[in-house]
Amino acid sequence: MTILDILLIAALAAFVAVWWIRRTPHRGRWLTVLAGAALVVGLAGIWDDRWQAGAGVVAAAVLLLGLLASRLRRTPPRTGLPWVSGPLVTLLAAAAVMALVLFPVWPLPKPAGPHPVGVRSFEVTDPGRPGLIAARPDEPRRLLVRVWYPASPVKGARPRAYFSDTEARHTARTLGALVGFPPFFTYVKHVRTHSYEDAPLLAGAKGLPTVFYSHGYTSFLAQNTALMEHLASHGYVVVSVQHTYDSSTTVFPDGDVAPADPELFRLAREESPDAQETAALQRRAIGGATLDDRLDGYLRLREAALAGRGDRLLKSGVIWAADRMLVHDRLQGGDVPAPIREIAAAARLDRVGEMGMSFGGATSGTVCILDPRCGAGVNLDGGDFPFQAFGRDMPVPFLMFHSDLTGLSRQLGAEVEGPAHSFNEFSYESFGGAGAKSDLYRVQLRESKHLGLSDFSLFVRRPARDALFGSTPARVTIGAQNDFVMGFFDRHLRGLANGFPQGQMEAYRDWVTPLTGDAVRDWWAGKTEAEREAIEARIAAARGD
């Protein structure tokens, strides 16, 4: 909690106590002072982006008006306990406190590794790709990049806030606007991470395993900070890229601000001309009763995009993959600011991990197909854009970590029938060999929702959390991601004989369900040669082979 939270709760609690104790000396004066203090503190909280303090302001205003009305009526003093007004006053104060409790301000979970975590940000510019997305025709591609790394101990330093004040005004407000309430995420600026800005690199560091990351569509590069810190504390370098104009508003290190593309708000409200067709095809692809139905849904989505209908994600998929490889090239070539060059020199960049959440997860799959430097990949609940992994065996080990498909299907207005399946069931494996690859993993986190596979599940308590982020406990949501992702990279990037994923499956046996591609393999085996050829031809055309 913030200091203002504590002061507001204290003022309201004291008011309730004095209200019940009618024999308090100078009771009327104390009640006025305490309600006034709650009003002032609440207003200060709102000013400091703690919009939840608004409930305290309303409560304090109601209490002050009640005191004023009582004084104007010259109500005679009463004795005994206020059995009528007391519960009402208590409930009013409790409701104000509950608004703070439901949206907590606590530090992120402490990373479990032995190393402190450092963080540095920089910008990468590509003059060779001007005018992308919402950029001016002559504007080069500009990317904000943030790096988490194992650091040497830092004495007396304060860890970075989740959002700086500038990021709260721009990045956080854009995130909130996309869910219909611009201030929604601004209070997260009061959350402390465990990353120390510009902390010295771990002494003697060399050959550090490195993972590249991309955020979800419309989101921002630090949305999985708890995961980044967990990896960095265990000796990983994590490089996160913010994909300008497809992200929330970007604040560059020099203070420049690149606003989110206004088109993103139309997409979020499903106001694009092709929104209804896209939604119908998504329902078919996710919730179709048969594999044939779902395959047809995916292929028709792709075919519509190739025809120029609902093609924003198709175009973005190509841009994001190029962004990721550009940043990798710059780091590997040392074409970065000196403080970053030091980290790049200590990182292993010839064979890296690729990771992302949602659209960023889809990007990771694409990069692992296109870039031979990918040694292993993780897709946190993302699809397959721009369709390069459809019907193909991944050339590297790959982990698909899903939220509960039931929540996604209901959001789309579909109902999933039959056994649980991956919504990427047609991607990352050939149909004939689906379920046979020992280094291809698919798991589902029960009762979680798509947005919950991020830090956001830490910032809202139940029951308010359930609607947006799912009912899975935040410790499970964050812990499972941390343990599965690091266990996967430890095995397939570091080469450790850690028995992944048996230990993780046992630790989260009540929450994580393994998914297989067996149904796809059996379905494919039942097709005639002519049916297979027709499907393969359609897929090849959709992929642009």
VEXPATI-292835 format. One record per residue: x, y, z of N, C-alpha, C in turn; residue in one letter. Coordinates in steps of 0.02 Angstrom, whole numbers, plus 50000, padded with zeros to 5 digits. Last residue first. Layout:
VEXPATI-292835
XYZXYZXYZa ...
***
This chain:
VEXPATI-292835
501844898847511502414894747491502554895447416d 500864905647579501234909247528501854905447506g 500004899847665500654901747691501054905947642r 498954897347578498844901847634499494904247664a 499534888047493499304894547466499214899547522a 499744877747584500314880747550500134887547521a 498404874747618498864877447668499454880847636i 497944869547497497614875447525498064878747577r 498764858547483498784863847432498474870347459a 498374851047593499064853547589499124859147538e 497044847847558497184851847618497874854947613i 497264840147443496854846247439496994850847498a 498024829647494498314834047443497924840547437e 497094823747580497714826647606498014831547556r 496134819147490495944824147540496564827547568e 496894809747420496624815547384496424821047433a 497154800447519497704803947488497464810247452e 495984802447655496214799247594496794803347565t 496204802747834496074806147770496324801947711k 496584797047951495954794947923495784798247857g 497714803647988497794796647966497154794147932a 497174815448036497544815447972497624808447944w 496634810948157496204813948106496534813748037w 497794807048223497284802048206496814804548151d 498434819548235498764814048199498244808748177r 497504826448312497664828848245497984823248204v 497534819048430496914819348392497034821748321a 498854821248476498644814548453498014814848410d 499474832048528499234832648459498974826048432g 499004836248698499384832648647499084833948578t 499284844848851498884843948790499314840348739l 499234844049029499594843148966499114842048908p 498694856349140498494850349103498914849749040t 498904863049300499154862649232498974855949200v 498354861849429498204867749388498394866949314w 498794851549504498094853549514497884859149466d 500144850449472499684845249447498954847149456r 501284857849488500664861349471500134856549445y 502294848749517502204854449561501534857949549a 502194840049407502024837549474501884843449521e 502624848249303501954845349301501734842849370m 503934850949345503444856349341502734853649340q 504524838249335504494841749399503974847249400g 504354835349196504054831149248503984834849314q 504774840749075504364844849119504074841049179p 506454841149136505864845049115505434840749069f 507614835549187507004831549185506384835249166g 508794842349179508354844049235507694840149234n 510184843749121509784837549127509314838349187a 510404858249023510414855049088509964848949088l 510554866448911510754859548907510794855948973g 510144879348894510744878248934510994871048931r 509074876448811509544881748792510194880748830l 508354865848863508464865948791508924871648768h 508354867049006508474860648972508704861548900r 508124880549029508694877149062508864870649026d 506934882348958507554885248932508174882148965f 506064874749043506124873248972506784875948944f 506214881149166506384874149160506494872149087g 505724893949132506434893049148506644885749144m 504374890549101504804893949052505534892849069v 503914884149219503904880649155504384883949105f 504134894149317504444887549323504454883849257d 503424905549272504134905949289504464899049286n 502114900249258502484903049200503224903049214q 501864896449391501874891449338502244893949276a 501924908949459502394903549475502434898349420g 500854916149404501544918549396502034912849407i 499774907549438499854910149370500574912249358t 499984905649576500014899949530500134902349459v 499824918349627500454914749641500544908749594r 498524921249587499074924649554499734921149567a 497404907449561497774911849607498384914849572p 496214908549431496834905249454497194909849502t 495184915649376495154914249448495754910349474s 495514929249259495394922349279495434921349354g 495594942249216496214938449219496124931149241f 494324948449209494844950049160495404944949157l 493534942249309493244944049244493774945149191a 494334940649425494094934949387493874936649316d 494654952049498495144949349452494844944349403r 493624954549587493694959049529494154956049477a 493554946849700493254944049639493344948449577p 495344945249685494674942549675494184946149721r 496364959749645496164954049686495474951449665r 497624965049536496914965049551496744958849592v 498934963149505498724969949523497994970549540f 499304951049456499554952849523499244959249549l 498874950149328498494946349377498714947949448s 499824957249255499194960549273498804956749326f 500934950849209500954953449277500284955949301d 500164936949122500574943049123500604945249196s 499024929149093499704926649082500174932649073l 497814935649098498114933649161498814931049153g 497334937148972497704942849000498024941149066l 496694924148961497244926248918497664931748950h 496394916149119496184919549058496794922449023k 496284900349207496614906649191496314909649128s 495774887849229495424893549259495774900249249e 497334879349200496614879249212496374885549248r 498434880749077498344882749147497604883649160l 499084868248973498544873048984498474874349058q 500424864548858500104863948923499574869448930v 501454856248749500844860248753500534859148821r 503044854548674502634854048734502034858748728y 504224845448594503674850048580503164849248636l 505144835548604505344842148627504834847548607d 504634824048549504774823948621504964830848648s 503314822648436503954826048451504064826448526k 502044817348420502604812748423503264816048442a 501014826048400501024822448463501624817948472g 500994823948225500754827748283500754823348346a 501374819048104501804817648162501584821148225g 500424823348014500544816248020500964814348080g 500504837348026499894833848046500024826348058f 501954844248104501624841648045501024837548067s 501844857748221501964850648206501644848948139e 501534871148228502144868848262502284861448253y 499734870348218500374873648209500924870248250s 498504865548249498744864248180499434867248167f 498254869748378498324862548366498574860848296e 498174881348448498684880848396498784873648375n 497324878948547497044882748491497564883648436f 497334862148603497704868348594497394872348537s 495914855248689496404855248635496754862048633h 494954844048788495324850348783495834849848726a 493644834448704494244835148746494584841848736p 492044842748667492514837148666493114838548710g 491884860048620491594853448632492144848148630e 491794876448670492244871048651491934864448669v 490804888848604490844883748656491284878048631e 490974906648577490964899648554490984895048614a 491184919848602490504917748591490444910748564g 492424923748637492274924148566491554922148550l 492364920848771492474927848751492294928848677q 492284907148764491694910948786491754918248767r 493584904248722493024902548679492394906348699s 494344908648832494424911848766493824910448722l 493894899848932493794907048939493854910548873g 494314887448881493604888648894493454896148898t 495674887048881495344888348818494594889748827l 496674894648997496114889948990495714891648928d 498254898348915497734899548965497174894548954s 499684888248870499014891048858498664893248922h 501204887648802500904888248869500234891948862f 502214878148709501594881948702501244881848769m 503894876948670503404876348724502814880948709l 505064868048571504574873348576504074871748631f 506634864948488506164863548543505694869548554p 506594868148309506914868548375506404866448428v 505854868048196506544865648190506914865548256p 504204861748202504674866848224505384864048219m 503344855848062503724854048121504194859848139d 501844863748005502564862547999502854860248065r 500544868448007500674862047975501404860247968g 501094884748025500504880548014500684874147977f 502074893948043502154887648079501584882748066a 501684905347975502264901647949502334894847982q 500704914448007500494907947981501074903547957f 501334926448059500884926448000500834919547967p 500424919448190500434924748140501164925948121f 499614910048288500124908648237500054913948183d 499394915348457499164911648398499744910048352g 499924913048630499844916648567499594912248511g 500274908448757499564909548740499464913748677d 501824910548743501364911148799500684913248773l 502954900848668502364904848650501884904748709n 504674899248653504094898848698503554903548673v 506054889848582505544895148582504974893748629g 507804888348545507204885748579506704891448583a 508734894248465508884887648490508294884348524g 508934904548327508454902348378508634895248399c 509744906848221510034908148288509554906048344r 509044905348104509414899448130509734900648198p 507474911648082508144913648105508504907548135d 506204906748046506584910747999507314911748018l 505704899448154505704896348087506174900148040i 505824908248258506174901848263506184898048197c 504984918448215505704919648217506084913048220v 503734912148234503954914148167504704915048165t 503704910548373503674904748329503924906348259g 503714924148410504274919748428504284913448386s 502494928648364503104931148334503694926748349t 501664922248456501624920348385502254922548348a 502044929648567502184922548565502154919848494g 501544942148533502264941248540502474934048540g 500204939548544500474940748477501234940248477f 500534930948690500004932548642500304933748573s 502224933948730501544932648755501044934948702m 503774925448692503304930948688502634928948715g 505444920948644504874920448688504414926348678m 506874911748605506384916548580505734915548619e 508584909948651507884908248660507444913748633g 510004907548540509614911048591508924907948599v 511574907848484511034902948495510614905348554r 512364918848479512354914548420511804909348424d 512444925748596511964928148547511944923948483l 512724926348762512794921748705512254923448655r 513394941248835512834936848818513014932148761a 514374950348853514334944948903513794939848886a 514134959348753514764955748751514764949848800a 512924964748795512934960548735513574956448731a 513364972448903512934966648915512944961948855i 514114982048834514424978048887514024971748901e 513164988048754513684984048722514034979548773r 512454995648842512144989548817512664985048785i 513315006448863513085002448921512754995848901p 513495010948724514035007648762513785003748823a 512125006948611512485011348657512975007448702p 512544996148470512084998348523512475003048569v 513144986248383512904992748360512354995248407d 513614973548400513874978748445513644985648426g 513064963248330513564967248296513864972748339g 512124958648419512664954148400513234957948366q 511274969748425511624967448485512224963148466l 510824970148292511184975948321511574973848383r 510194957648278510764959348236511174965048267d 509154959048372509654953848380510284955548340h 508434969248311508734970448377509274965248390v 508054962248192508454968448190508804969648256l 507254952148241507894950348211508354956348203m 506174959848287506544955648333507234953948304r 505714966148169505944970048227506404965948272d 505304955048095505874959048071506154963348127a 504214951248173504774946648164505394950348141a 503414962848156503674961048222504264956248216w 503084962548019503464968148047503784966148113i 502334950848007502944951647968503394956947999v 501264953948092501674948048104502344948448068g 500654964948033501034965948094501494960048108s 499984958947926500524963747913500964964647974k 499074951047999499524948047949500124952547936l 498374960448072498814955748107499304952348059l 497654966847967498114970648009498614965948044r 496704961347884497394959347873497894963147917d 495314961247861495574959447927496304957547924g 495564958147695495034958947745495294956647813r 496474955147597496444962047621495894963347671g 496664942347563496244946147517496144953347541a 497354937847671497724938447608497334942547556l 496284937347760496824942147771497214943247706a 495544926847707495234933547710495774938847718a 496454916547727496264918347658495944925247656e 496484915947867497084917647829496914919947759r 495154912147891495434918247921496044920547881l 495134899947823494724905547797494944912247828r 495974892547905496164893847836495764899647806l 495244892148025495904895148022496104897047951y 494054885547983494034892148012494694895748008g 494554873247939494244877747891494204884847918d 494974868148063495464869348010495174874247958l 493724867048126494224871648152494764873248100r 493074857448046492774864048056493314869048078d 493964846648061493844849447995493544856448000d 493824844048196494464846548172494384849548102l 492214850048254492664844948228493324848148206t 491584861248305491444854748336491934849348314a 492514876248339492194871548292492124864648322g 493114885948417492594881848446492234877148399g 494144891848339494254889948409493754884848433i 493624893648210494294890948218494414888348289a 492364899248236492404892848201493094889548213r 492744911248295492324906448332492364899548301r 493444916848189493804915048250493404910148291q 492404919148100492904914248082493324912148143l 491714929048172491374922748154491884917348137a 492674939248178492434936148239492104929348225a 492804942548041493374939848078493144936248141t 491514947448013491764941547978492334938348016e 491514958548100491014953148108491244946748073q 492584966648055492584963848122492104957948129a 492814973747940492844966447935492774962948002d 492784987147974492274984547928492244976947925p 493044988848153493294988548085492764985548039s 492654988648283492294993248239492554993148167e 493074982248401492804978348345492384982648299e 493744989048494493014989748497492664985848441r 495024986048452494814983748518494064984048526a 495034992548329495084985248331494844982648397l 494985005748373494445003048331494444995448332r 496195006248438495585007148477494975004648438f 497105004848334497064999648385496425000148426l 497045016548263496705010748234496635005048285e 497905025348327497185025648342496795019748315p 499395018548389499015019648328498265019948345d 500065027048530499775021048500499385022948437a 501385039248506500725037048529500505030548496p 502945040748564502605038448503501925035648523a 503925053048634503325048848644503035047148576v 505565055948701505085056148645504505051248659d 506465053448801505865057148818505365057748762g 507505045148773507635052348767507025056648782d 506915032348785507375034648837507535042148833p 505145033848739505845032148725506305034948779f 503655026848764504065032248791504795030248782v 502245022548670502945021148684503305027448708t 500615016548700501055022248687501765020948711t 500514998948658500295004848694500785010448680s 500894994048487500924993448560500534999148592s 501024996848361500604991048375500564989848450d 501855007848385501215008948350500755002848350y 503274997748412502975004348408502375004448361t 503504985348508503374986048437502944992248424h 504814983248615504154986148610504034988048536q 505714969048667505614973948614504894976548617v 506884963248785506184964248767506114970048719s 507984951148831507944957148788507214957848764v 508814944648965508164944848932508104951548896v 510044933649016509934940348988509264940048951v 510074923349163509884924649094509904932149078y 510294920649298510864921149253510704922249180g 509234921049382509564914549373510094914749319h 508764933649369509054931949434509404925149432s 508214932849241508834936549251509164934849317a 507034925349268507554922749224508224926249237l 506364934349355506504927449375507074924449333h 506234945549275506654945849335506844938849359e 505344940749178506004943249158506484943149218m 504224937849259504564932449224505274934549203l 503894950749301504034945549351504414939649319a 503614957249178504214958849215504394953549267t 502754956849068502934950649102503574951649143n 502664969449015502044966549042502174959849078q 503584977848957503714975549025503124971849055a 503194982448830503754977748835503884974948904l 501394981848807502034985348813502574980448836f 499994979848692500274980148760500944983748761s 499484977548567499254983648602499564984448671t 499864960548582499624965848538499304971348580y 501144956848706500514955648671500314961648629g 502944957548678502334958248717501724956348676h 504374947248654503904952248628503254951848667s 506114943548688505404943448707505014948848670y 507524932648692507184938448664506434937848676f 508774927248802508094926148778507814932748752v 510324919248830509954925248812509284923448782t 511584914348944511034912448900510564918348890p 513194921648940512554921248974512004919148926l 514564922448913514174916848886513494916148918g 515024929949069515154928548998514744922548976k 515444940249207514924936949167515154935949095a 516264946449298516514940549264516014937049219g 514944952749395515664952449384515864945849350a 513474958049319513774952949362514514952249344l 513444975649288513374968749264513734964049312l 512744987849398513334984849364513204977549345p 511154995049353511574991449401512164988349364a 510225002349280510945003349266511395000149319d 508974999949399509175003149337509925004349335e 508554984649462508924990749478509194993849413y 507064976149497507584977649448507894984449465s 505934972249558506554970349591507144971549544h 504674985349565504954979249537505554977249581t 503304992249652504034991749644504224985049614r 501905001749608502184995049619502934995249607v 501475013949567501685013449636501975006549653h 501025012049440501665015649447501915015349519k 499775007049448500315002149449500995005549452v 498855016949426499075015849495499655011049501y 498535015849290499015020949311499275019849382t 497605007149238498255004349257498745009549284f 496425015549221496395009049255497085006749280f 496185027849161496615027749221496725020749250p 495335023949044496035026049038496455025849103p 494375011449014494435015949071495165018249074f 494335002148909493755006348921493795011148978g 495434995448874494924991448910494344995748933v 496135005548814495964999748773495474995048807l 496395014048918495905016048867495685010148825a 497405006948984496745007749015496215009648964g 498445008448892498215001748911497515002048940l 498555022348898498345019148836498095012148850t 499015023949029498355026649011498105023748944r 500285018049022499755015049064499065017549044a 500955026848930500885019648918500295016748956t 500675040348993500605038448923500465031048913h 500785041649130500375046449093500225044149022r 501675031349159500995031049187500525035649148a 502815036049098502495030049071501785029349097e 503085046749184502935048049113502595042049081t 503335040049304502775044749300502575046149227d 503655022649261503865029349281503265033949277s 502995007549322502935012949273503265019149301f 503665000749426503394997049369503285001749310y 505225007949479504495007549482504245003949420a 506734999349522506335003149474505595002349489r 507404999649690507224996449627506755000749585p 508675010049752507965008449754507765005149688r 510235006449834509845008549776509115006349784a 511005001549938510675007949947510255010249888g 512034991949834511874994149902511545000949901k 511904978649732511824985949731511614988149800v 512884965149667512474968149721512484975749718p 512814963749486513184963549549512764966749603s 511524955249392511924961049412512344959449474a 510834948249248511094947049315511604952449333p 509594958649164510214954749165510424953349237y 508484965149041508584962949110509184958249111w 508244978348930508644972348945508674971249020v 507174985048807507364984748878507704978048891r 506894996248675507134989648696507344990048769v 505885003948557506115004148626506304997048645l 506205008148390506005002948438506305004348506l 505715015148238506025016348303505745011348353r 505965016548069505695012148120506075013348185r 505905033848015506215027248020505865022948073p 504765043047921504975041447989505275034447992e 504195046947804504925047447808505195045647877d 502825044747827503155041347771503915041447776p 502545042148004502565046447946502955042947890r 501765026948068502325031748062502245036148001a 500875017048087500615023848092501165029048086a 501655005947988501045006248029500805013448031i 503165013447932502785007547950502205009147997l 504055023147879503335023547865502925017547885g 505585014147835505195020047856504445019047844p 506745004847851506035002947852505615008947875r 508025009647858507845005847799507115003547797g 508275015347981508085019747926507855016047864p 507915009948130508045006748066507815011348010d 508515010748296508205014148239508405010748175t 508275007148465508555004848402508165008148345v 508655012948629508255013348568508635010548509e 508585005848796508905009448741508445009448680f 508775002148970508355003248911508745007048858s 509154989849094509354995649054508904996048992r 509294982349252508874983749193509124990049160v 509784968449358509874975149330509424976049270g 509534959149502509324960249432509444967549413v 510584947949599510164953949591510034955049516p 510524929849596510824936249574510334942049580h 509924917749626510444920349671510704927249654p 508084917949604508774916349587509284919649633g 506784921549625507044916149666507784914749654a 506154938249646506454933049604506804927849647p 504684942149734505414942349734505694936749691k 503294949049650503594943449686504354943549680p 503234967249661503184960949624503474955249666l 502534975949804503074974449757502934967949719p 500814981549796501344977949829501914976949780w 499354987649798500004990349778500534986949821v 497794980649742498344981449789498964984549757p 496284982449727496804984349680497444985749719f 495534978949837495434975149775495964976649723l 495904988749930496104981849940496054977749876v 495295000349884496025000049888496264992849893l 493964996649895494214998849830494974998749828a 493844994350031493844988649986494094990549917m 493745007050084494355003250096494404997450046v 492445010150042493005014350020493675010650028a 491725000450110491715000450037492295004550009a 491955004450242492224998050219492234997750143a 491245016450247491975016550254492285010150228a 489955011150231490205016150185490965016450187l 489855002550341489834999850274490115004750222l 489905012150445490415006950440490435003950370t 488735019350421489385022750418489945017650409v 487815009050444487845012350379488515015850369l 488035005450579488175000650525488225003850456p 487655018450638488325015450644488475010350590g 486315021650624486805025050581487485021650582s 485755011950716485485013150649486025016150604v 486475011450835486315005150801486025006150731w 487545019350914487145021350856486955015350813p 487385016851093487705015151029487245016950970l 487135030751206487085023851184487415022851116g 486375046851171486795042351209486705035251183t 486455061951073486145055651094486645051551133r 486145079451058486605073851070486215067751094p 484935085450937485185085051006485645079051014p 485265093550787485055087250817485345086750888t 485205105050705485325105550778485065099350814r 485185104850573484555102950606484605103650681r 486515107950550486005112750530485335111250563l 487125096250597487245102550632486715107750614r 486665087050505486515086050576486605092550615s 487235092050389486505091750395486305091150468a 488595090250419488335096950408487575097050417l 488665076350427488825080350486488535087350480l 488325073250294487905070850349488025074850413g 489395079050228488725081650215488245079450271l 490415070750276490425077850291489735080950281l 490015058450221490055059250294490045066650313l 490125061250084489475059450112489475060450188v 491515063750078491045069050061490355067550089a 492025051150112492155056850155491675062550141a 491555043450003491345041850071491445047850117a 492225049949897491485049749899491245048349969v 493545047349935493315054249928492555054549931v 493565033449929493665036749994493435043949992g 493435031949793492905029249837492955032249906a 494635037349749494015040949736493435038449777g 495645028649764495515033049821494885037249810a 495805023349640495375019649687495225023749749q 496775030749577496075032549565495595028949612w 498135036249605497805030849642497065032149637r 498785046949546498605041249504498345035249543d 498865057749630499465053649622499305047049587d 497585062649634498085066649600498715062549585w 497045052749717496825053249647497335057149606i 497725056149836497825049649805497625049749732g 497195068649863497905068149849498065061449815a 495885064749890496015068949832496755068849813l 496135057550009495865054249950495985058149886g 496575067750093497035062250076496795058650013v 495395075550100496025078350074496505072950051v 494485066150155494345069550092494985072150060l 495085062850276494975057650226494855060650157a 495025075450338495675072550323495605067050270a 493635076750351494005081450310494695078750290g 493415066450441493105066150375493455070850327a 494175071450550494345065050519494045064350449l 493535083750579494245083550562494425077150525v 492235079350610492345083950555493065083750531t 492495071250722492185068350662492305072750601l 493005080650812493425075150788493145072150724w 491875088650833492475091650803492925086150774r 491005079550891490825082750828491435085650793g 491715076051012491575071150960491425074350892r 492325080751129492345084851067492195080551006h 492595064251191492615071551201492685075251135p 491465051251157492115054051141492105061551152t 490255045151173490505049051230491205051851218r 489995037451063489675043951067489935048251124r 490775027950964490885029751035490625036851045i 490495027350830490185022450874490245024450948w 491275037950782490545037950770490195033150819w 492555033850814492275039550850491515039750841v 492665023150722492735021950794492415027650834a 492515029850599492035024650619492055023550694v 493665038050603492995040950600492475035950623f 494665028350601494595032550660493905035850661a 494475023450472494395018950530494285022950594a 494765034850396494095031950393493965027350453l 496115036750430495635042050442494915039250442a 496695024550388496725026550458496195031850474a 496465024950250496155019650290496145021550364i 497275036150221496555036250206496195030950247l 498545031750260498245037550293497495037850282l 498715021050171498715019850243498385025650280i 498705027850047498215022450062498145021550137d 499825036050063499155039150060498605033950071l 500815026450057500725030250119500035033450120i 500175011649973500535018049975500415021350042t 500424994050000500005000050000500435006350000m 
***
